Amino acid sequence: MHKVESLKLFYNKFYYKLEIFTGTAFLFRNKDLKTVKQTIDEFWANIDLIKTKDFDNWSSTLSYSTRYWLQRYNPTEEDINNCQKLHTYLSQTDINARVRVEINNLSIYSNLKDTLYDLGNSLSSNFVQFYEPSDEIKDQLKPNVLFHNFADKYKYKITLGKVYDSSLAAYIKANNNNFVKAGPACIESIENLTTGSYNNFYIYVRDDNILNLLSMFGFETKRIEELLPKSDK
C-alpha cells in the first residue's frame, strides 16, 4: 500500500482517506450497503453458475445493480472477499465514514486512522493508497484550509462552479501569474462558459482585495480555501 501526505481535511471533516481501485466500487455508490450485502450473498450462493456464466438460472428478484454487476464484471472470489471486507468496515467498524465512487475508484474518508489503515493492508488490489497528514501540519488543519507551496504568493484557491461571465477569462489572462493564477484549460473553460458540476477548475488569488474584485464577475464557487505554507509551525 502506498502512503500519500494529505494537505487538508477531506470534506472539511476527515483526516484520513483510503483510495482503492476495484471493480466492486460502483456497488458502494451512495453507500448502498444493502445492495452490497445482497451481491455478496448472491455470489456465494450461485458461485458455480457465475463461473459458468449461466445467468438464465438466477433469481429474478435480484436488484438491478446486483444483476448488472455480477453479469458485467464477472467477479472473482478475490473481488468478493475485498467487497466483504469493505462492507464490514462501512457497516460495523466505522458507520460514520464517507464514501466516494469515481468509476472503479473507491475512496473512504474516516477519522479512524488505525482501522482504515488496517483495512487497506488487508485488501488484494494493485492500487491502494492511504492519505494522512504529517505530524507537522495535522494540528493546524481546519475547514477550508489547504497547505500549499503557492502560499508565499497567493492567499486563496477558488474552485469554480458555473461561470456566467466569460470576461473573467480576459481578466485572468491580463493578470495571470500575478494577481491570479490559472491554467490554460481553466481559462478556456471560462471563455466557453463550460465550467460546472462535473469538472474541477480552480484559480489562485493573491489577496482579499483581488478576491473582492473577482466577486464582480458572474460565477459560482464550489469552495474557497485559504492557503498556508507547509513550513508554518
Residue, then its C-alpha position, 0 to 999 in steps of 0.5 A: m500500500h502506498k502512503v500519500e501526505s494529505l494537505k487538508l481535511f477531506y470534506n472539511k471533516f476527515y483526516y484520513k482517506l483510503e483510495i482503492f481501485t476495484g471493480t466492486a466500487f460502483l456497488f458502494r455508490n451512495k453507500d448502498l450497503k444493502t445492495v452490497k450485502q445482497t451481491i455478496d450473498e448472491f455470489w456465494a450462493n450461485i458461485d458455480l453458475i457465475k463461473t459458468k456464466d449461466f445467468d438464465n438460472w438466477s433469481s429474478t428478484l435480484s436488484y438491478s445493480t446486483r444483476y448488472w454487476l455480477q453479469r458485467y464484471n464477472p467477479t472473482e472470489e478475490d473481488i468478493n472477499n475485498c467487497q466483504k471486507l469493505h462492507t464490514y468496515l462501512s457497516q460495523t467498524d466505522i458507520n460514520a465514514r464517507v464514501r466516494v465512487e469515481i468509476n472503479n475508484l473507491s475512496i473512504y474518508s474516516n477519522l479512524k486512522d488505525t482501522l482504515y489503515d488496517l483495512g487497506n493492508s488487508l485488501s488484494s488490489n494493485f492500487v491502494q493508497f492511504y492519505e494522512p497528514s504529517d505530524e507537522i501540519k495535522d494540528q493546524l488543519k481546519p475547514n477550508v484550509l489547504f497547505h500549499n507551496f503557492a502560499d508565499k504568493y497567493k492567499y486563496k484557491i477558488t474552485l469554480g462552479k458555473v461561470y456566467d461571465s466569460s470576461l473573467a477569462a480576459y481578466i485572468k489572462a491580463n493578470n495571470n501569474n500575478f494577481v491570479k493564477a490559472g491554467p490554460a484549460c481553466i481559462e478556456s473553460i471560462e471563455n466557453l462558459t463550460t465550467g460546472s458540476y462535473n469538472n474541477f477548475y480552480i484559480y489562485v488569488r493573491d489577496d482579499n482585495i483581488l478576491n473582492l474584485l473577482s466577486m464582480f464577475g458572474f460565477e459560482t464557487k464550489r469552495i474557497e480555501e485559504l492557503l498556508p505554507k507547509s513550513d508554518k509551525 
